[in-house]
Each structure stands twice: as C-alpha cells, then as structure tokens.
Amino acid sequence: MAVSVFDLFKIGIGPSSSHTVGPMRAALMFAQGLERDGLLDATASLKVELYGSLGATGKGHGTDRGVMLGLLGDAPDTVNPDTVQQRLDQIRTTRTLALLGKHDVPFVPKDHIAFYRQSLAEHPNGLKLHAFDAAGAPLREATYLSVGGGFVVTAGAPNTKVLAAAEQLPHTFRTGNELLEICAATGMSVAQVMWDNEKTWRTEDEIRTGLLKIWDVMQSCVARGCGIGNPEADGNLPGPFQVKRRAPQLYRALSGNPERALRDPLSMIDWINLYAIAVNEENAAGARVVTAPTNGAAGIIPAVLHYYTRFVPGADAQGVIDFLMTAAAIGILYKLNASISGAEVGCQGEVGVACSMAAGALAAVTGGTPQQVENAAEIGMEHNLGLTCDPVGGMVQIPCIERNAMASVKAVNAARMALRGDGSHYVSLDSVIKTMRETGADMKTKYKETSRGGLAVNIVEC
C-alpha cells in the first residue's frame, strides 16, 4: 500500500478525472519525455489515438482538450480554467500547437486526434501518443492507461517505485480487516494510521497545509457553483442539451428563507443537495474541482464535509483533516482491491466509492469507532452495488450531477445507521469491495462509461 491521501484527492479541472485529467497528465509526460531526451526540436508532427471509453465518450468528457493542454505543458492542478477555451481556440485557428510552450508543430485536432471504440488489452481507458520527425519517421511512441481518479500508468512500465514506497510505511494494510487490526493493536483511529503513513513522505506541516488547501478548493468550488462571485453560474452547461444550472437558484432560495429550517426538519437535505450539485455543475463546466476520488463523483466528499462543518456541533479544522484522512484510507482499499474507474466497473466505482468514503469519514468525525467507520463505509457501497455509468451524450451531466446529490444524502444516512450500532455487522467492507469488483467484471461494457447503454440511449438528443 503506497497510495497517499494526496493521490486520492487531487486538484484539477473538469469534467472527468479519467477522461480529462488523466489524458492531460499523460500528454504532459509524453512532451516532457521528448524534451528530456533531446527530441523536442526534432518533432515535426504528432498523432494521438484514444481507445475504449476514451474513444467512445472522449469528446463529451473533454479528452481532446486535456490532451492538447498537456502537450502545451499544462498540469491539471496549475492550469487556469478561465483561459483554456481561448488557448484551444487559438490552436484550432492557427492549426499550430506549441509543445511545452517552446516548439511549434502543425496540429489539427480532427486530423491528429483519433477516436477508436475498441479497447487496448490492458485497460478500457487507453491512449497512444506518437511523435514523428520531418521525414515522417517515428521518434517516440508511448502508451498510457488512465486507470481512474486521474491516475496514469505507462503501459509495460515496471512498478518498482510504488513497491519500494510501500516498504517504507510504518502501517501497511491492503484490506479493511488489516486496517482494523492495526487500529486495535495501536489504539489509533483510522485517520491517525493514515497520518503516520503520510509522514513517510511529508512533514506534519506539509500534510496539514496540503489537506486544508484541498478543503479550501472544495469550498471555493461550492461557492462558485452557487454563483457567489461567479455570474457565469447562472446559465446553461456546455453541450447539446444546454442543461440549466440549478445551484444558484437553489442557493438563493435556501439562504433567503432561514425560517424554513425551523419549520422543516429535513431542510438540511436541501443544503446537502445544493453542495453536491454546485460542485458537479462546476465540474461539468470544466472548472476547478478536487478529484474525490474521481471528477464524476467530485461532489460527494465536499457535500458531506460541508454538512459536517455546518450542521455538526463542535466541527473544526482538525475534524476536516480527520475526515479527509479517513476517507482516503477507505478509498485506498477500493483502489487496491477493485477499481475507481467508471470505464472498468461502472459508476459504482465512482459515485459508490465516494459514497463509501464519505460515509466512513463522517462516522469517524462524529465519534465513531474504527468498527463503526468500517460499517458505515460498507453500507455506503452495499447500496450502490451494480450502479451503471451511462452518461447521456457522453457528458458528465445527466445523470451524474443528481447522482452525486443522492449519494451524498445516502452517505450521511449510512453514517447515522452505523453510529446507531456497535460496529458489528454481517457483511464486511472487504466483502462488499470484492462484490463490487466482481459485479463490475460481470457488467456489460455498454454500461461502463461508453454511452451505449442505460439512460445514454433512452434520451433523445435535441
């Protein structure tokens, strides 16, 4: 186990971690490799091939945009979302792309980016990048796999670096049962176990600062999605459906009627819905979000964390840190033993995993024992098993935005159910993770982020 909390929570841009952020990182790696090996100036042309889910829904998910930004030298956590469209329009107008901002090559997106529905053998999200010299001879070819949550691996590359990092950790765990055994033996909470492991790579100040920065970006995303300081939030989302953004109107209705909370004991559900919708509308618009653990499920952790800070008495900054640490520990179990890729296991690997992470984390910061945390996480996934990934039009909008709101409320309920028990239960988190993996393997490809099944084929595009 060598996955960091900062691997699970990455600052990036929408609309997709596997289809936008991952390809951007892959393209950046490719361009940097050309420069490192002295091949940048010799590159006269490029070719990008997108396979499987990247090929099927890449245009709706912004895969072509991510690839071009990566080739320009942009990284997901530092690119300015407000300038993206202008820079991409310039490439389309000039038919030229500046590799790493240093070396111009001819580039016409429709000619140099190819979309193929067939998958590579290694993973449903695959892309190949090619560089050629002036004579058309190949200079470099590389194959990358975008395996979910913005994680990128080079096909065929050894995993020695990850394995070496795992050996350095004071508390190695791969299963939920092993994590519970560590907590029992040390008296630590799940968050404390994660904190100890994170100190392998960073100082305590770096960990705290990094986690609070993630929380700050989450809060900013919610605020922008609600229209606070962002007039563009009152409008429609990009794409053929012109989906109307709902968060600003909902925010005005809730904040303008505080007396309603006194009359309606369930009004907090409206706020949880708002937080999730605000984030996922920002994500669908290509704005700054935190991958948690994916962009398609980016609204759930922020929504439940906002619920914690606003509605739970005694909530504080340490609770926010413990929440993120606990959520990351749960996310790691899914990453290691199943998948967080909708193209691999359906939306149960995105929204389901985020719901499980949020449920366990909320249980932890509201007084739950490690056993109750594990129970909450199990409940969060058990009732998302079999959830398909069927984005209408290949856009991360319908049903993705509402699906995040529903899962956020479900996570709060799962935590409350677990806290009402003593932590003992029949189905373990390990069992539900195994079931999720097997369910994903049995699921037809058309239900796994290809837009060839489910709602995606039953909604007429206008």
TIMI-553546 format. One line per 2 residues: number of its first residue (from 1); their letters; for each residue x, y, z of C-alpha. Coordinates in steps of 0.5 Angstrom, whole numbers, always signed. Layout:
BEGIN
NUM = A = X:Y:Z  ...
! end
This chain:
BEGIN
1 = MA = +0:+0:+0  +3:+6:-2
3 = VS = -2:+11:-4  -2:+18:-1
5 = VF = -8:+22:+1  -6:+27:-4
7 = DL = -6:+21:-9  -14:+20:-8
9 = FK = -15:+28:-7  -12:+32:-13
11 = IG = -13:+39:-15  -15:+39:-22
13 = IG = -21:+41:-27  -27:+38:-30
15 = PS = -30:+35:-33  -27:+28:-32
17 = SS = -21:+25:-28  -20:+19:-32
19 = HT = -22:+23:-39  -19:+30:-38
21 = VG = -14:+30:-32  -11:+23:-34
23 = PM = -10:+24:-41  -7:+31:-39
25 = RA = -2:+28:-35  +0:+23:-40
27 = AL = +1:+28:-45  +5:+32:-41
29 = MF = +9:+26:-39  +10:+25:-46
31 = AQ = +12:+32:-48  +17:+32:-42
33 = GL = +20:+26:-44  +21:+29:-51
35 = ER = +25:+35:-48  +29:+30:-43
37 = DG = +31:+26:-49  +33:+32:-53
39 = LL = +27:+30:-58  +23:+36:-58
41 = DA = +26:+40:-63  +26:+35:-68
43 = TA = +19:+33:-67  +15:+36:-73
45 = SL = +8:+32:-72  +4:+29:-67
47 = KV = -1:+23:-67  -6:+22:-61
49 = EL = -10:+15:-61  -16:+15:-56
51 = YG = -18:+8:-54  -24:+4:-51
53 = SL = -28:+9:-46  -23:+15:-48
55 = GA = -25:+14:-55  -33:+13:-54
57 = TG = -34:+19:-50  -28:+23:-50
59 = KG = -31:+29:-54  -36:+29:-49
61 = HG = -31:+28:-43  -26:+34:-46
63 = TD = -21:+28:-47  -18:+32:-53
65 = RG = -18:+38:-49  -14:+35:-44
67 = VM = -9:+32:-49  -8:+39:-52
69 = LG = -7:+42:-45  -2:+37:-43
71 = LL = +2:+38:-50  +2:+45:-49
73 = GD = +6:+44:-42  +0:+45:-37
75 = AP = -1:+41:-31  -9:+39:-28
77 = DT = -7:+43:-21  -4:+49:-24
79 = VN = -8:+50:-31  -12:+57:-31
81 = PD = -19:+54:-33  -21:+61:-35
83 = TV = -16:+61:-40  -17:+54:-43
85 = QQ = -22:+56:-48  -18:+62:-51
87 = RL = -12:+58:-52  -15:+52:-55
89 = DQ = -19:+56:-60  -12:+59:-62
91 = IR = -10:+52:-63  -16:+51:-68
93 = TT = -15:+58:-71  -7:+57:-73
95 = RT = -7:+50:-73  -1:+50:-69
97 = LA = +1:+47:-62  +7:+50:-58
99 = LL = +10:+43:-55  +11:+45:-48
101 = GK = +10:+53:-50  +17:+52:-53
103 = HD = +17:+49:-60  +11:+50:-65
105 = VP = +8:+44:-69  +3:+43:-74
107 = FV = -4:+41:-70  -11:+40:-73
109 = PK = -15:+36:-67  -19:+33:-72
111 = DH = -13:+30:-76  -8:+29:-71
113 = IA = -13:+26:-65  -17:+19:-67
115 = FY = -22:+16:-63  -23:+9:-63
117 = RQ = -28:+5:-59  -24:-2:-59
119 = SL = -20:-2:-52  -13:-4:-51
121 = AE = -12:-10:-48  -9:-7:-41
123 = HP = -15:-2:-39  -21:+1:-42
125 = NG = -18:+8:-42  -12:+7:-46
127 = LK = -8:+13:-51  -2:+12:-55
129 = LH = +2:+18:-57  +7:+19:-63
131 = AF = +12:+24:-65  +15:+24:-72
133 = DA = +21:+28:-75  +21:+32:-81
135 = AG = +21:+26:-86  +15:+22:-82
137 = AP = +20:+17:-79  +18:+16:-72
139 = LR = +22:+19:-66  +18:+16:-60
141 = EA = +11:+12:-58  +8:+11:-52
143 = TY = +2:+8:-49  -1:+11:-43
145 = LS = -7:+8:-39  -12:+13:-35
147 = VG = -14:+8:-29  -19:+12:-26
149 = GG = -18:+18:-21  -13:+22:-25
151 = FV = -8:+16:-24  -4:+15:-30
153 = VT = +1:+9:-31  +5:+8:-37
155 = AG = +4:+1:-41  +9:-4:-39
157 = AP = +13:+0:-34  +15:-3:-28
159 = NT = +12:-2:-21  +18:-2:-17
161 = KV = +18:+5:-15  +11:+4:-12
163 = LA = +13:-2:-9  +19:+1:-6
165 = AA = +15:+6:-3  +10:+1:+0
167 = EQ = +16:-2:+4  +17:+5:+8
169 = LP = +11:+6:+11  +10:+4:+19
171 = HT = +3:+1:+18  +2:-3:+11
173 = FR = -5:-5:+10  -9:-8:+4
175 = TG = -15:-10:+7  -20:-7:+11
177 = NE = -19:-12:+16  -12:-11:+17
179 = LL = -13:-3:+18  -18:-5:+24
181 = EI = -13:-10:+26  -8:-4:+26
183 = CA = -13:+1:+30  -14:-5:+35
185 = AT = -6:-6:+36  -4:+1:+37
187 = GM = -10:+4:+39  -10:+9:+34
189 = SV = -16:+12:+30  -16:+11:+22
191 = AQ = -14:+18:+21  -8:+17:+26
193 = VM = -6:+11:+22  -6:+15:+15
195 = WD = -3:+21:+19  +3:+16:+21
197 = NE = +4:+14:+14  +4:+20:+11
199 = KT = +9:+23:+15  +14:+18:+11
201 = WR = +13:+23:+5  +12:+30:+8
203 = TE = +13:+34:+14  +7:+35:+19
205 = DE = +6:+42:+17  +6:+40:+10
207 = IR = +1:+35:+11  -4:+40:+15
209 = TG = -3:+45:+10  -4:+41:+4
211 = LL = -10:+38:+7  -13:+45:+9
213 = KI = -11:+47:+2  -16:+42:-1
215 = WD = -21:+44:+3  -20:+51:+1
217 = VM = -21:+49:-6  -27:+45:-5
219 = QS = -30:+51:-1  -29:+55:-7
221 = CV = -32:+50:-12  -38:+50:-8
223 = AR = -38:+58:-7  -37:+59:-15
225 = GC = -42:+54:-16  -47:+57:-12
227 = GI = -46:+64:-16  -42:+67:-11
229 = GN = -37:+72:-14  -39:+68:-21
231 = PE = -44:+71:-25  -43:+65:-30
233 = AD = -46:+60:-26  -53:+63:-28
235 = GN = -53:+60:-34  -53:+53:-38
237 = LP = -48:+48:-38  -44:+47:-45
239 = GP = -46:+41:-49  -52:+40:-54
241 = FQ = -57:+39:-48  -56:+46:-45
243 = VK = -57:+44:-38  -59:+49:-34
245 = RR = -55:+50:-28  -59:+50:-21
247 = AP = -55:+51:-16  -55:+59:-16
249 = QL = -63:+59:-16  -63:+54:-10
251 = YR = -58:+57:-6  -62:+64:-6
253 = AL = -68:+60:-4  -65:+57:+2
255 = SG = -61:+63:+4  -66:+68:+3
257 = NP = -71:+63:+8  -67:+62:+14
259 = ER = -74:+61:+18  -76:+55:+14
261 = AL = -71:+51:+18  -75:+52:+24
263 = RD = -81:+49:+20  -78:+44:+16
265 = PL = -73:+39:+20  -71:+36:+13
267 = SM = -68:+42:+10  -61:+40:+11
269 = ID = -62:+35:+6  -63:+41:+1
271 = WI = -57:+44:+3  -53:+37:+2
273 = NL = -56:+37:-5  -54:+44:-6
275 = YA = -47:+43:-4  -46:+37:-9
277 = IA = -50:+40:-15  -46:+46:-14
279 = VN = -39:+42:-15  -42:+38:-20
281 = EE = -44:+43:-24  -37:+47:-24
283 = NA = -34:+40:-26  -39:+40:-32
285 = AG = -37:+47:-34  -29:+45:-34
287 = AR = -28:+49:-28  -23:+48:-22
289 = VV = -25:+42:-17  -22:+37:-13
291 = TA = -22:+29:-15  -25:+26:-10
293 = PT = -23:+20:-12  -26:+22:-19
295 = NG = -29:+28:-22  -35:+25:-24
297 = AA = -36:+24:-16  -33:+30:-14
299 = GI = -39:+33:-11  -40:+28:-5
301 = IP = -34:+29:-1  -35:+36:-1
303 = AV = -42:+36:+0  -42:+31:+6
305 = LH = -36:+35:+9  -40:+42:+8
307 = YY = -45:+38:+12  -40:+37:+18
309 = TR = -38:+44:+18  -45:+47:+18
311 = FV = -49:+42:+22  -45:+38:+27
313 = PG = -44:+42:+33  -36:+42:+35
315 = AD = -34:+41:+28  -27:+44:+27
317 = AQ = -21:+44:+23  -18:+38:+26
319 = GV = -24:+35:+24  -24:+37:+17
321 = ID = -17:+34:+17  -19:+27:+20
323 = FL = -25:+27:+15  -20:+27:+9
325 = MT = -15:+22:+12  -21:+17:+14
327 = AA = -24:+18:+7  -17:+17:+4
329 = AI = -16:+10:+8  -23:+8:+5
331 = GI = -21:+10:-2  -14:+6:-2
333 = LY = -18:+0:+0  -22:+1:-7
335 = KL = -16:+3:-11  -12:-3:-9
337 = NA = -17:-9:-9  -22:-6:-14
339 = SI = -23:+0:-18  -25:+7:-18
341 = SG = -26:+7:-26  -33:+8:-29
343 = AE = -30:+5:-35  -28:-1:-31
345 = VG = -33:-2:-26  -39:+3:-28
347 = CQ = -41:+8:-23  -41:+4:-17
349 = GE = -33:+5:-18  -34:+13:-18
351 = VG = -40:+15:-14  -41:+9:-10
353 = VA = -34:+9:-8  -34:+17:-6
355 = CS = -41:+15:-2  -37:+10:+2
357 = MA = -31:+14:+3  -36:+20:+6
359 = AG = -40:+15:+10  -34:+12:+14
361 = AL = -31:+19:+14  -37:+22:+17
363 = AA = -38:+17:+22  -31:+18:+24
365 = VT = -31:+25:+26  -38:+24:+29
367 = GG = -35:+20:+35  -35:+13:+31
369 = TP = -30:+7:+33  -26:+4:+27
371 = QQ = -31:-1:+27  -37:+4:+26
373 = VE = -33:+7:+21  -32:+1:+17
375 = NA = -39:-1:+18  -41:+6:+15
377 = AE = -36:+5:+9  -39:-2:+8
379 = IG = -47:+1:+8  -45:+6:+3
381 = ME = -42:+2:-2  -47:-4:-1
383 = HN = -53:+0:-3  -49:+3:-9
385 = LG = -47:-4:-12  -49:-5:-19
387 = LT = -49:+2:-21  -48:+4:-28
389 = CD = -44:+9:-32  -49:+12:-37
391 = PV = -47:+19:-38  -52:+22:-43
393 = GG = -49:+25:-49  -42:+23:-46
395 = MV = -43:+29:-42  -41:+29:-34
397 = QI = -48:+32:-33  -54:+27:-34
399 = PC = -55:+23:-29  -48:+25:-26
401 = IE = -50:+31:-22  -56:+29:-19
403 = RN = -53:+22:-18  -48:+26:-13
405 = AM = -53:+29:-9  -57:+23:-8
407 = AS = -50:+19:-6  -49:+25:-1
409 = VK = -55:+24:+3  -54:+17:+3
411 = AV = -47:+17:+6  -50:+22:+11
413 = NA = -55:+16:+13  -50:+11:+12
415 = AR = -46:+14:+18  -52:+15:+22
417 = MA = -54:+8:+21  -47:+5:+23
419 = LR = -47:+10:+29  -53:+7:+32
421 = GD = -50:+0:+32  -44:-2:+36
423 = GS = -40:-4:+29  -41:-11:+29
425 = HY = -45:-13:+22  -45:-19:+17
427 = VS = -42:-16:+11  -35:-13:+12
429 = LD = -32:-8:+8  -28:-13:+5
431 = SV = -33:-17:+2  -37:-11:-1
433 = IK = -31:-9:-4  -30:-16:-7
435 = TM = -37:-16:-9  -36:-9:-13
437 = RE = -30:-12:-17  -34:-18:-19
439 = TG = -40:-14:-21  -36:-9:-25
441 = AD = -33:-15:-28  -40:-18:-30
443 = MK = -43:-12:-32  -44:-11:-40
445 = TK = -39:-6:-43  -44:-1:-45
447 = YK = -46:+0:-38  -39:+2:-37
449 = ET = -38:+10:-39  -39:+8:-46
451 = SR = -45:+12:-47  -48:+6:-51
453 = GG = -53:+3:-45  -58:+6:-40
455 = LA = -60:+13:-40  -55:+15:-45
457 = VN = -59:+11:-51  -66:+13:-48
459 = IV = -65:+20:-48  -66:+23:-55
461 = EC = -61:+29:-56  -64:+35:-59
! end
